[in-house]
Amino acid sequence: MSTTRRKFTREFKLSAVKRLQSGFPVGRVARELEVNPGQLHTWRRQFEKRPNSAFSGEGRRRQEETIVAELERKIGQQAVEIDFLKGCLRQIEELRKSQAEIPTPPSAGKSTKNGKGRSR
């Protein structure tokens, strides 16, 4: 199972750094946000170096939009498949119903109780 790399929005990173600056311990913030403590240290250093331009990437929101779009595509594909299978099932049921209405003629070559067929 492959794991994709997590991406975070600028707002998320700024919120984490603000918590650290307000005195919360790194371990606590890391647990609450489910982020590696080392990552929090990196974000804090990036913010201290360039506070106005830190964290300019797309972040998690773009990834979530992509996931939602992919799930919607899968749902659409499954709906098409379900409709197709329902049509197949209807045809099979109609075929069985029509075969049940036709009486089966007695076969001249069917085997008898002894399993050897009809004797001459």
trRosetta pair geometry for C-beta under 8 A, 3 or more apart (Angstrom, degrees):
i j d omega theta_ij theta_ji phi_ij phi_ji
4 63 7.7 163 132 -157 138 131
6 60 7.1 -7 -178 -95 76 106
7 57 7.1 -111 -164 123 114 132
7 58 7.1 16 154 84 144 84
7 59 5.4 172 144 -160 98 32
7 60 4.9 174 94 -73 74 57
7 62 7.5 -34 98 55 144 95
7 63 5.3 140 46 -22 118 138
8 12 4.3 -114 180 84 105 135
8 13 5.5 123 112 -51 122 88
8 35 7.8 4 -60 -99 150 129
8 59 5.5 -44 117 -148 29 95
8 60 5.2 6 -113 -28 30 110
9 12 4.6 103 56 1 78 101
9 13 7.2 -148 95 -1 44 85
9 59 3.5 104 -95 152 45 155
9 60 5.3 -76 -33 34 79 89
9 61 5.4 52 -82 -19 118 102
10 13 5.9 -58 -152 39 33 109
10 14 6.2 32 153 -18 68 108
10 54 8.0 139 -145 108 97 68
10 55 4.1 139 -126 127 79 113
10 56 6.8 33 -90 -96 128 26
10 57 7.4 162 -62 53 88 61
10 59 6.0 -112 -20 -51 60 143
11 14 5.7 -54 -143 39 30 110
11 15 6.2 35 155 -23 64 106
12 15 5.8 -55 -151 34 27 113
12 16 6.6 27 152 -19 62 105
12 33 7.8 132 -178 -154 99 124
12 59 7.0 150 25 -160 115 131
12 60 6.9 36 -2 13 152 127
13 16 5.7 -54 -151 34 33 112
13 17 6.4 29 153 -16 66 106
13 43 5.0 -148 -161 -147 101 132
13 47 7.7 -179 144 -62 102 116
13 54 7.5 -134 121 134 132 104
13 55 4.5 -176 71 -107 147 151
13 59 8.0 -127 -13 -110 109 122
14 17 5.7 -55 -146 39 33 109
14 18 6.2 37 154 -23 66 106
14 47 7.4 133 -111 -109 63 132
14 54 7.9 133 -82 92 85 110
14 55 6.7 -138 -46 49 83 154
15 18 5.7 -52 -146 34 29 113
15 19 6.6 34 153 -21 62 102
16 19 5.8 -53 -155 31 32 113
16 20 6.7 30 150 -16 64 104
16 29 6.1 116 -154 169 81 124
16 33 5.8 5 -101 -64 112 171
16 35 6.8 -13 -123 39 150 159
16 40 5.9 -125 160 -123 123 93
16 43 6.1 37 90 99 123 155
17 20 5.6 -54 -153 36 36 112
17 21 6.2 33 151 -18 68 107
17 40 7.9 171 -83 -163 58 76
17 43 5.5 -129 -67 131 102 105
17 44 5.4 156 -126 -97 92 64
17 47 4.7 77 -146 -13 161 166
18 21 5.6 -56 -145 40 32 110
18 22 6.3 29 155 -20 65 107
19 22 5.8 -59 -148 36 29 108
19 24 4.7 -31 165 36 89 137
19 29 4.9 145 112 -112 133 127
20 24 6.3 -83 -94 63 34 86
20 26 6.5 33 -118 -91 109 72
20 29 6.0 -70 -68 -7 79 169
20 40 6.3 150 -66 172 138 113
20 44 5.5 -76 95 -90 157 126
21 44 7.8 163 -55 -131 84 104
24 28 5.5 -113 175 79 99 122
24 29 5.1 107 116 -55 124 105
25 28 4.6 87 67 7 91 105
25 29 7.0 -168 90 -4 47 87
26 29 6.0 -62 -148 41 31 107
26 30 6.0 33 155 -24 67 111
26 37 4.9 79 146 -148 112 104
26 40 5.5 165 -151 92 94 141
26 41 6.9 15 -135 -59 143 85
27 30 5.6 -56 -145 36 28 114
27 31 6.4 26 158 -17 64 105
27 37 6.1 -17 -88 -91 54 131
28 31 5.9 -56 -150 35 30 108
28 32 6.3 25 155 -16 65 110
29 32 5.8 -57 -145 40 30 110
29 33 6.0 4 165 3 67 115
29 35 7.7 -31 129 54 80 111
29 40 6.1 114 99 -124 120 154
30 33 6.5 -71 -139 51 21 93
30 34 7.8 69 165 -105 54 6
30 35 5.3 -111 -140 76 65 72
30 36 6.5 -24 -150 161 119 11
30 37 4.3 -52 -71 -74 156 71
30 39 7.9 125 -120 53 101 93
30 40 5.7 -107 -78 -18 91 137
31 34 7.3 18 -172 -75 29 46
33 40 8.0 121 59 -80 137 114
35 39 5.2 -108 169 75 102 130
35 40 6.0 113 110 -53 121 92
36 39 4.4 94 67 -3 90 106
36 40 7.4 -157 96 -7 52 80
37 40 5.5 -50 -155 31 41 114
37 41 6.7 43 149 -19 68 100
38 41 5.6 -50 -152 33 37 113
38 42 6.5 40 149 -20 66 103
39 42 5.5 -51 -151 34 36 114
39 43 6.4 35 152 -18 66 104
40 43 5.7 -53 -147 37 33 111
40 44 6.3 35 153 -21 65 105
41 44 5.7 -54 -148 35 31 112
41 45 6.4 31 153 -18 65 105
42 45 5.8 -55 -150 36 31 109
42 46 6.3 31 153 -18 65 107
43 46 5.6 -53 -146 37 32 112
43 47 6.2 31 155 -19 65 107
43 54 7.8 105 -165 168 67 128
43 55 7.3 31 -143 -68 95 117
44 47 5.8 -57 -148 38 29 111
44 48 6.3 29 154 -20 65 107
45 48 5.7 -55 -145 36 31 110
45 49 6.4 30 156 -20 65 106
46 49 5.9 -56 -149 34 29 110
46 50 7.1 -43 174 45 63 85
46 54 4.7 127 137 -140 94 115
46 55 6.9 107 121 -44 134 77
47 50 7.7 -99 -147 68 21 49
47 51 5.6 46 179 -107 69 66
47 54 4.6 -140 -97 62 54 176
47 55 7.5 1 -80 -15 86 108
48 51 7.2 16 -114 -63 17 88
49 54 7.3 120 64 -81 82 111
50 53 4.8 -39 149 55 121 91
50 54 5.3 152 87 -55 81 81
51 54 6.2 -33 -129 0 22 117
53 56 6.1 -19 -179 -49 71 124
55 59 7.7 41 178 -73 98 115
58 61 7.1 -125 161 60 78 85
58 62 4.1 -9 157 -3 127 144
58 63 7.9 128 114 -27 113 77
59 62 6.6 117 68 11 53 94
59 63 7.7 -106 126 4 42 100
60 63 5.4 -63 -154 41 45 113
60 64 6.0 45 152 -23 78 105
61 64 5.7 -54 -148 35 31 112
61 65 6.5 33 153 -21 64 103
62 65 5.7 -52 -151 33 33 113
62 66 6.6 34 151 -20 64 104
63 66 5.7 -54 -153 34 33 113
63 67 6.5 33 150 -19 66 105
64 67 5.6 -51 -146 36 34 112
64 68 6.3 35 154 -19 66 105
65 68 5.8 -53 -147 36 31 111
65 69 6.3 31 154 -19 64 106
66 69 5.8 -55 -148 36 30 111
66 70 6.4 29 154 -18 64 107
67 70 5.8 -56 -149 37 30 110
67 71 6.3 29 154 -18 65 107
68 71 5.8 -55 -147 38 31 110
68 72 6.3 32 154 -19 65 106
69 72 5.7 -54 -148 36 31 112
69 73 6.5 34 152 -21 63 104
70 73 5.6 -52 -151 34 33 114
70 74 6.5 34 151 -19 65 104
71 74 5.6 -51 -148 36 34 112
71 75 6.4 37 152 -21 66 103
72 75 5.6 -50 -147 34 33 113
72 76 6.5 36 152 -19 63 104
73 76 5.7 -54 -152 35 31 112
73 77 6.4 31 151 -18 65 106
74 77 5.6 -54 -147 37 33 111
74 78 6.2 32 154 -18 66 106
75 78 5.7 -55 -147 38 30 111
75 79 6.4 35 152 -24 64 104
76 79 5.6 -52 -149 31 31 113
76 80 6.7 32 152 -18 63 102
77 80 5.8 -53 -154 34 34 111
77 81 6.4 32 150 -17 66 107
78 81 5.5 -54 -146 39 35 113
78 82 6.2 39 154 -23 68 104
79 82 5.7 -50 -145 34 30 112
79 83 6.5 32 154 -18 62 104
80 83 5.9 -56 -152 36 30 111
80 84 6.4 31 151 -19 64 107
81 84 5.6 -54 -149 36 32 113
81 85 6.3 28 156 -15 67 107
82 85 5.9 -57 -145 40 30 108
82 86 6.3 34 154 -23 64 105
83 86 5.7 -52 -147 33 30 113
83 87 6.6 32 153 -19 62 104
84 87 5.8 -58 -157 34 31 111
84 88 6.6 30 149 -18 65 105
85 88 5.4 -49 -147 35 37 114
85 89 6.3 40 153 -21 66 104
86 89 5.6 -53 -148 36 31 113
86 90 6.5 36 152 -22 64 103
87 90 5.6 -51 -149 33 32 114
87 91 6.6 32 153 -18 64 103
88 91 5.8 -56 -153 35 32 111
88 92 6.4 31 152 -18 66 106
89 92 5.7 -53 -147 36 33 111
89 93 6.3 33 154 -18 66 106
90 93 5.8 -56 -147 38 30 110
90 94 6.3 29 155 -18 65 107
91 94 5.8 -55 -147 37 31 110
91 95 6.3 32 154 -20 64 107
92 95 5.6 -55 -148 37 31 113
92 96 6.3 30 154 -17 65 106
93 96 5.8 -53 -146 38 31 110
93 97 6.2 32 154 -21 64 107
94 97 5.6 -54 -145 37 31 113
94 98 6.3 28 156 -17 65 106
95 98 5.9 -55 -146 38 28 107
95 99 6.3 26 155 -16 64 109
96 99 5.7 -58 -146 40 30 110
96 100 6.2 32 154 -23 65 107
97 100 5.7 -54 -148 33 30 112
97 101 6.7 30 153 -21 62 105
98 101 5.8 -53 -151 31 34 112
98 102 6.9 30 154 -17 64 104
99 102 6.0 -55 -150 34 36 108
106 110 7.6 -90 -179 6 73 132
107 110 4.4 104 82 -37 108 100
108 118 7.5 -45 168 -14 68 152
109 117 6.9 -26 -169 -141 66 110
109 118 7.4 -106 -128 2 39 113
110 117 7.9 169 112 -128 26 66
111 114 8.0 -123 173 71 97 53
111 115 5.4 18 170 -140 138 37
111 116 6.9 131 -148 49 101 19
111 117 5.1 -65 -111 -79 70 51
112 115 7.4 -94 72 -27 57 21
112 116 7.1 -25 48 53 95 65
112 117 6.7 71 6 172 85 8
112 118 6.4 110 -31 -84 113 51
112 119 7.9 -45 13 -13 147 85
116 119 7.4 42 99 -69 114 84
